[in-house]
């Protein structure tokens, strides 16, 4: 049976285009075929071994699945990476020609290597060679060393044959590996992948942006990765918003740039400059923000502004700019009135003009604040709508591909089962024609393949039993509910009759 998590992983890898669909189908075929011969592997292992995905991409795909609540956790995965040279060295050690073997030749191997010091038993070696051959008949090319490792037959003696044996074991992912730093990196990779696929970003930009984002985080500035790319000049505002909507729609990860929160209008920029001139900000806050700004500029964020830093640090907001400016103007007006009263000039006319001017200015500041609020609301409304349009199309394509993967798995298993049934029939036929000693390795092969088949049937039986128990539970609950409802109706009827009699 194919794991749902493997299907989800393949579908998500296709959605982000980390690998093309045919590559993912091939990985599913391999998982399916391996199961038939008694080897249980996960799709991230296959795609890592084949070089289709690297560790960071695997972590990123899993992060998308975790953030969208499609999986609950990740499990450690390890594998062995064998080079063609490793395989060749092992075949040479065995005294076998490096390349494909026929069924007849595989059966005769124990006699050919008689007396040779083997790292595993001759029977186990025969089994692994036959598994390799059987898989290749089904269209799955594998290394003999990979089969031995997957069957958990590796021993320390392999180090005497292969000089780099110790370095072949590779950890793909660990549950502890998903720390805060890795999560941030995964989110950056996901966003960048979408941008790269849409030809909005290059791999070179990604390599430059990742360490800069880490540096910004260390400095303590709460800057989203999407915003960083904008400030670096890699993306424009519209592209950044669209890419963030796509990411959010398929993963639930929020990378929507907060442009409406800190990109000031012309009027707000004028208010902010006047606030700076009038010393409206505490000197320590302003100094810290100015130092941050200088560091950001050195990192390459040339378009970031002082107002952006103050807003990102939480010391300011667009709404606060207009309000703070209005408060200062009121205080200035009070001081001017006091001055007029002391000078005893023509107060009435001057005060009326001043009040009118102040009211106009305050009204304008209120309009600026309302406009900013409306812009923020409109921005997020548009982003949500854009995300809905994206997810509708994406989900349709993903669901269709998921069905294709499921069908690929079933078809591959049927093909591989047919190959094995033919193999087993051949083995059984030969058992009756050879002597007792020659029949021993044939019995090993027959027992293994029948055991693998029974193992698969066992899991299918367990799943069917679980489904049957769930159905019985549902029927039992429905029966109890119906019985309680009927009893309630009977009680109500008795009360009604009793009332009528009384």
C-alpha positions in Angstrom: 0.0 0.0 0.0 1.2 3.5 -0.8 1.5 5.9 2.1 -0.7 8.9 1.9 2.3 11.1 3.0 4.3 9.8 0.0 1.5 10.9 -2.4 1.2 14.2 -0.7 5.0 14.7 -0.9 5.0 13.9 -4.6 2.1 16.2 -5.3 3.7 19.1 -3.4 7.0 18.6 -5.1 5.2 18.9 -8.4 3.2 21.9 -7.3 6.4 23.8 -6.5 8.1 22.3 -9.6 11.1 21.0 -7.6 10.9 18.0 -9.9 9.0 17.3 -13.1 5.9 15.1 -12.9 7.5 12.2 -14.8 10.4 12.1 -12.3 7.9 11.9 -9.5 6.0 9.2 -11.2 9.2 7.2 -11.6 9.9 7.6 -7.9 6.4 6.2 -7.1 7.0 3.3 -9.5 10.2 2.5 -7.7 8.5 2.6 -4.2 5.8 0.3 -5.6 8.2 -2.2 -7.1 10.4 -2.2 -4.0 7.4 -3.0 -1.8 6.7 -6.1 -3.9 10.2 -7.5 -3.3 10.0 -6.8 0.4 11.8 -3.4 0.6 10.0 -0.5 2.3 11.3 3.0 1.3 9.9 6.6 1.3 9.7 8.9 -1.6 12.1 11.5 -0.1 14.7 8.7 0.2 14.3 7.7 -3.5 14.4 11.3 -4.8 17.5 12.1 -2.6 19.3 8.9 -3.7 18.6 9.6 -7.4 19.7 13.2 -7.1 16.3 14.6 -7.9 16.1 16.6 -4.6 18.6 17.8 -2.1 18.1 18.0 1.7 17.0 21.7 1.7 14.3 21.0 -0.9 13.1 18.0 1.1 12.9 20.0 4.3 11.1 22.8 2.3 8.5 20.4 0.9 7.9 18.9 4.3 7.6 22.4 5.8 4.8 23.3 3.3 3.0 20.1 4.2 3.4 20.8 8.0 2.3 24.5 7.7 -0.8 23.4 5.7 -1.6 20.7 8.3 -1.5 17.9 5.7 1.0 16.0 7.9 1.5 16.3 11.6 5.3 15.6 12.0 8.4 14.5 10.2 10.4 11.3 10.8 14.1 10.7 10.5 15.3 9.3 7.1 18.7 7.9 6.3 20.1 6.2 3.2 23.3 5.0 1.6 24.7 6.8 -1.4 26.8 4.4 -3.6 28.8 5.6 -6.6 29.2 3.6 -9.8 32.8 3.1 -8.7 31.7 1.5 -5.4 29.4 -0.9 -7.4 32.2 -1.7 -9.8 34.7 -2.4 -7.0 32.2 -4.7 -5.3 31.5 -6.7 -8.4 35.3 -7.0 -9.1 35.8 -8.3 -5.5 33.1 -10.9 -6.0 34.8 -11.9 -9.3 31.7 -11.1 -11.3 31.6 -9.0 -14.5 30.2 -5.6 -13.8 26.8 -5.4 -15.6 23.5 -7.3 -16.0 23.1 -11.0 -15.1 20.7 -13.6 -16.5 18.6 -15.6 -14.2 20.6 -18.8 -14.9 23.9 -17.0 -14.1 22.5 -15.6 -10.8 21.5 -19.0 -9.6 25.1 -20.3 -10.3 26.8 -17.5 -8.3 27.3 -19.5 -5.1 29.4 -22.0 -7.0 31.5 -19.3 -8.7 32.4 -17.6 -5.5 33.0 -20.8 -3.5 35.8 -20.3 -1.0 35.9 -16.5 -1.4 35.6 -14.4 1.8 32.2 -12.7 1.6 30.9 -9.8 3.7 27.5 -11.5 3.8 26.3 -15.1 3.4 26.2 -16.6 -0.1 22.4 -17.1 0.2 21.9 -13.5 1.1 24.1 -12.4 -1.8 22.1 -14.6 -4.2 18.9 -13.1 -2.9 20.1 -9.5 -3.4 21.4 -10.3 -6.9 18.0 -11.8 -7.8 16.1 -8.8 -6.3 18.3 -6.5 -8.4 17.6 -8.5 -11.5 13.9 -8.8 -10.8 13.6 -5.0 -10.3 15.4 -4.4 -13.6 13.0 -6.7 -15.4 10.3 -4.4 -14.1 12.1 -1.3 -15.4 13.7 -0.3 -12.1 17.5 0.0 -12.3 19.2 -0.3 -8.9 22.7 -1.0 -7.5 23.4 -4.3 -5.8 24.9 -2.4 -2.9 21.6 -0.4 -2.5 19.6 -3.7 -2.4 22.0 -5.1 0.3 21.7 -1.8 2.3 17.9 -1.8 2.0 17.7 -5.4 3.1 19.7 -4.3 6.2 22.5 -6.8 5.4 25.5 -4.4 5.5 28.3 -5.5 7.8 31.6 -3.9 8.9 33.4 -6.2 6.5 32.3 -4.0 3.6 34.8 -1.4 4.8 37.6 -3.8 3.7 36.2 -3.9 0.2 35.1 -0.2 -0.2 37.6 2.5 0.8 34.8 5.1 1.3 32.3 2.8 3.0 32.1 5.0 6.2 31.0 8.1 4.2 28.3 6.3 2.3 25.7 6.6 5.1 23.8 9.8 4.7 21.2 11.4 7.0 18.5 13.0 4.9 16.3 14.6 7.5 15.9 14.5 11.3 13.0 15.6 13.5 15.4 17.8 15.5 16.7 19.3 12.2 13.5 21.3 11.9 14.6 24.1 14.2 13.8 27.9 13.8 16.7 28.5 11.5 15.7 25.6 9.2 12.1 26.7 9.2 13.1 30.2 8.0 15.4 28.7 5.4 12.6 26.4 4.1 10.2 29.3 3.8 12.7 31.2 1.9 13.4 28.3 -0.4 9.7 27.8 -1.1 9.1 31.5 -1.9 12.2 31.6 -4.0 11.2 28.5 -5.9 7.9 30.0 -6.9 9.7 33.2 -8.0 12.3 31.2 -10.0 9.7 29.1 -11.7 7.9 32.3 -12.7 11.2 33.8 -13.9 11.1 36.6 -11.3 14.2 35.5 -9.5 17.5 33.7 -10.2 19.4 31.0 -8.3 22.2 33.6 -7.9 19.7 36.0 -6.1 18.6 33.1 -3.9 22.2 32.4 -2.8 22.7 36.1 -2.0 19.4 36.7 -0.3 19.5 33.7 2.2 22.5 34.8 4.2 21.3 38.5 4.2 17.9 37.4 5.6 19.7 35.5 8.3 21.8 38.6 9.1 18.7 40.8 9.3 17.2 38.3 11.7 20.3 38.3 13.9 20.0 42.1 14.1 16.5 41.7 15.4 14.5 43.3 12.6 11.2 41.5 11.9 11.5 41.5 8.1 9.7 38.9 6.0 11.7 37.2 3.2 9.3 38.6 0.6 10.0 42.1 1.9 13.7 41.5 1.9 13.7 40.6 -1.8 11.8 43.8 -2.5 14.2 46.0 -0.6 17.2 44.2 -2.3 15.6 45.3 -5.6 15.1 41.7 -6.8 11.3 42.0 -7.0 8.8 44.7 -7.6 5.8 45.3 -5.3 3.3 43.7 -7.6 5.3 40.5 -8.2 6.1 40.2 -4.5 2.4 40.3 -3.6 1.4 37.8 -6.3 4.1 35.3 -5.3 3.2 35.6 -1.6 -0.5 34.9 -2.5 0.5 31.8 -4.3 2.6 30.5 -1.4 -0.1 31.3 1.1 -2.8 29.5 -0.9 -0.9 26.2 -1.1 0.9 26.2 2.2 -0.7 28.6 4.6 2.6 30.4 5.0 2.2 34.1 5.4 4.7 36.0 3.3 2.4 38.8 2.2 4.5 41.9 2.2 3.3 44.6 4.6 3.7 47.4 2.0 0.4 49.1 3.1 1.7 49.2 6.7 5.0 51.0 6.0 5.0 52.5 2.5 4.0 56.1 3.2 2.0 58.3 0.9 3.3 61.7 -0.2 1.3 63.5 2.5 2.4 61.0 5.2 6.0 61.4 4.1 5.6 65.2 4.5 4.2 64.7 8.0 7.0 62.3 8.9 9.7 64.7 7.8 8.1 67.5 9.9 8.0 65.2 12.9 11.7 64.6 12.5 12.4 68.3 12.2 10.4 69.0 15.4 12.1 66.3 17.4 8.9 64.2 17.9 10.8 61.0 18.5 12.9 59.9 21.5 16.5 60.3 20.7 17.4 56.7 21.8 14.7 55.3 19.5 15.8 57.5 16.6 19.5 56.6 17.1 18.8 52.9 17.2 16.6 53.1 14.1 19.3 55.1 12.3 22.0 52.6 13.1 19.7 49.8 11.9 19.1 51.7 8.6 22.9 52.1 8.1 23.4 48.3 8.6 20.5 47.5 6.2 22.1 49.7 3.5 25.4 47.9 3.9 23.7 44.6 3.5 22.2 45.8 0.2 18.7 47.0 1.2 19.2 50.3 -0.6 15.5 51.2 -0.9 14.6 50.8 2.8 13.8 54.0 4.6 14.0 55.3 8.2 10.2 55.3 8.5 10.1 51.7 7.4 12.6 50.7 10.1 10.6 52.6 12.8 7.4 50.9 11.7 9.0 47.4 11.5 10.4 48.0 15.0 7.0 48.8 16.3 7.7 52.4 17.2 5.5 53.9 14.5 2.5 53.2 12.2 0.9 55.1 9.3 -2.1 55.9 11.5 0.2 57.1 14.3 2.1 59.5 11.9 -1.1 61.5 11.2 -2.2 61.4 14.8 1.2 62.4 16.2 1.5 65.3 13.7 -2.0 66.5 14.7 -1.1 66.5 18.4 2.0 68.5 17.7 0.1 71.1 15.7 -2.4 71.5 18.5 0.4 72.1 21.0 2.0 74.6 18.6 -1.3 76.4 18.3 -1.7 76.6 22.0 1.7 78.2 22.3 1.0 80.6 19.5 -2.3 81.7 21.3 -0.4 82.3 24.5 2.1 84.3 22.7 -0.6 86.5 21.1 -2.3 87.0 24.4 1.0 88.2 26.0 1.7 90.6 23.1 -1.9 91.9 23.2 -2.2 92.2 19.5 -5.4 92.0 17.5 -6.3 88.7 18.9 -9.8 88.0 17.7 -9.1 88.2 14.0 -5.8 86.4 14.3 -7.2 83.6 16.5 -10.1 83.0 14.1 -7.7 82.6 11.2 -5.4 80.3 13.3 -8.4 78.2 14.3 -9.6 77.9 10.8 -6.1 76.9 9.6 -5.7 74.4 12.4 -9.1 72.8 11.7 -8.2 72.5 8.0 -4.9 70.8 8.9 -6.5 68.5 11.4 -9.2 67.6 8.9 -6.5 66.8 6.3 -4.6 64.6 8.8 -7.8 62.7 9.5 -8.4 62.1 5.8 -4.8 60.9 5.4 -5.2 58.5 8.3 -8.5 57.1 6.9 -7.0 56.8 3.4 -4.1 54.7 4.9 -6.6 52.4 6.7 -8.6 52.0 3.5 -5.4 51.1 1.6 -4.4 48.5 4.1 -7.9 46.9 4.1 -8.1 47.0 0.3 -4.6 45.5 -0.1 -5.4 42.4 2.1 -8.8 42.0 0.5 -7.1 41.9 -3.0 -4.4 39.6 -1.7 -7.0 37.2 -0.3 -9.0 37.2 -3.5 -5.8 36.6 -5.5 -4.9 33.7 -3.2 -8.4 32.2 -3.7 -8.1 32.3 -7.5 -4.6 30.7 -7.3 -5.6 27.9 -4.9 -8.7 27.0 -6.9 -6.6 26.3 -10.0 -3.7 24.7 -8.1 -5.9 22.3 -6.1 -7.6 21.1 -9.2 -4.2 20.3 -10.9 -2.8 18.8 -7.7 -5.8 16.5 -7.1 -5.6 15.3 -10.7 -1.9 14.6 -10.3 -2.5 12.8 -7.0 -4.9 10.5 -8.7 -2.3 9.8 -11.4 0.3 8.9 -8.8 -2.1 6.5 -7.0 -2.8 4.9 -10.4 0.9 4.7 -11.2 1.6 3.0 -7.9 -1.1 0.3 -8.5 -0.1 -0.3 -12.1 3.6 -0.6 -11.1 2.8 -3.1 -8.4 0.8 -5.2 -10.8 3.7 -5.3 -13.3 6.2 -6.2 -10.7 4.0 -8.8 -9.2 3.6 -10.4 -12.6 7.4 -10.5 -13.0 7.8 -12.1 -9.6 5.1 -14.7 -10.2 6.9 -15.7 -13.3 10.2 -15.9 -11.4 8.7 -18.0 -8.6 7.1 -20.4 -11.1 10.5 -20.8 -12.8 12.2 -21.4 -9.4 9.6 -24.0 -8.4 9.9 -25.7 -11.8 13.7 -26.0 -11.4 13.5 -27.3 -7.8 12.1 -30.6 -9.0 14.9 -30.9 -11.6 18.0 -30.3 -9.5 19.6 -32.0 -6.5 19.0 -31.2 -2.9 22.0 -28.9 -2.5 21.3 -27.0 -5.8 17.7 -26.6 -4.6 18.6 -24.8 -1.4 19.2 -21.3 -2.9 16.1 -21.7 -5.0 14.1 -22.3 -1.8 15.6 -19.1 -0.3 14.3 -17.1 -3.3 10.9 -18.7 -3.2 10.4 -18.2 0.5 11.5 -14.5 0.3 9.1 -13.6 -2.5 6.2 -15.4 -1.0 6.9 -13.8 2.4 7.0 -10.4 0.7 3.7 -11.1 -0.9 2.1 -12.3 2.4 3.5 -9.2 4.1 1.7 -7.0 1.7 -1.5 -9.0 2.0 -1.2 -8.7 5.8 -1.3 -4.9 5.7 -4.2 -4.9 3.3 -6.1 -7.2 5.6 -5.4 -4.9 8.6 -6.6 -1.9 6.7 -9.8 -3.7 5.7 -10.3 -4.7 9.3 -9.9 -1.2 10.5 -12.3 0.1 7.9 -14.8 -2.6 8.9 -14.5 -1.7 12.6 -15.0 2.0 11.8 -18.2 1.1 9.8 -19.5 -1.1 12.7 -18.8 1.8 15.1 -20.7 4.2 12.9 -23.7 1.8 12.6 -23.7 1.2 16.4 -23.6 5.0 17.1 -26.4 5.5 14.6 -28.5 2.7 16.1 -28.0 4.1 19.7 -29.0 7.6 18.5 -32.1 6.2 16.7 -33.0 4.2 19.8 -32.7 7.2 22.1 -34.7 9.3 19.7 -37.4 6.6 19.5 -37.4 6.3 23.3 -37.7 10.1 23.6 -40.6 10.1 21.2 -42.4 7.3 23.2 -41.9 9.3 26.4 -43.2 12.5 24.9 -46.3 10.5 23.6 -46.9 9.0 27.0 -46.7 12.5 28.6 -49.0 13.9 26.0 -51.6 11.1 26.5 -51.4 11.5 30.3 -51.9 15.2 30.1 -54.9 14.8 27.8 -56.5 12.2 30.2 -56.0 14.5 33.2 
